[in-house]
Amino acid sequence: MEKFILPECREGFEIPPKILKIIFEEDLDLSQAARKVGLTEETKIGNSVGIISLLTNGKINRKNQIKQSIEMAMPRILCPQFYR
């Protein structure tokens, strides 16, 4: 089986600066910071809907966002000769 080196993935979204500030200044994880700003009451958002769902009012769910990220990485995996 051929081995692939996964490329840097640029598919993503921005965590709100207010949440990032809390994460870095108070040494909290994403779930803790999201609770602190009032985004959720969940203790582990990664085990439930994920922050993407919270930030889009449920319009994008975590499962679909992960699927889309993998799909966007596929061209570099399938045609690496064009990405060197």
SULRADA-V208396 format. One record per residue. N is the residue number from 1. RES is the residue in one small letter. OMEGA is omega in degrees with one decimal (* if undefined). Layout:
# SULRADA-V208396
n->(N,N)
res->(RES,RES)
omega->(OMEGA,OMEGA)
This chain:
# SULRADA-V208396
n->(1,2,3,4,5,6,7,8,9,10,11,12,13,14,15,16,17,18,19,20,21,22,23,24,25,26,27,28,29,30,31,32,33,34,35,36,37,38,39,40,41,42,43,44,45,46,47,48,49,50,51,52,53,54,55,56,57,58,59,60,61,62,63,64,65,66,67,68,69,70,71,72,73,74,75,76,77,78,79,80,81,82,83,84)
res->(m,e,k,f,i,l,p,e,c,r,e,g,f,e,i,p,p,k,i,l,k,i,i,f,e,e,d,l,d,l,s,q,a,a,r,k,v,g,l,t,e,e,t,k,i,g,n,s,v,g,i,i,s,l,l,t,n,g,k,i,n,r,k,n,q,i,k,q,s,i,e,m,a,m,p,r,i,l,c,p,q,f,y,r)
omega->(-179.4,178.6,178.0,169.9,-178.7,-179.7,173.2,-179.3,-179.3,179.0,-179.3,-179.7,-176.9,171.7,-178.8,-178.6,179.5,179.3,178.5,179.6,179.0,179.9,-175.8,-176.9,-176.3,178.8,177.7,173.5,-175.5,179.2,-180.0,-179.7,178.5,176.0,-176.7,179.4,177.6,-180.0,-176.5,171.4,-179.4,178.0,178.6,-175.7,177.4,177.8,179.0,-172.7,-176.6,-176.5,179.8,178.2,178.9,-177.5,179.6,-178.3,176.1,-178.3,175.2,178.3,-175.2,-178.7,-179.5,179.4,177.9,178.3,-179.7,178.5,177.9,178.7,-179.0,177.0,-173.9,-179.5,179.5,-179.9,-175.2,-179.4,-175.1,-178.9,-179.8,-176.7,180.0,*)
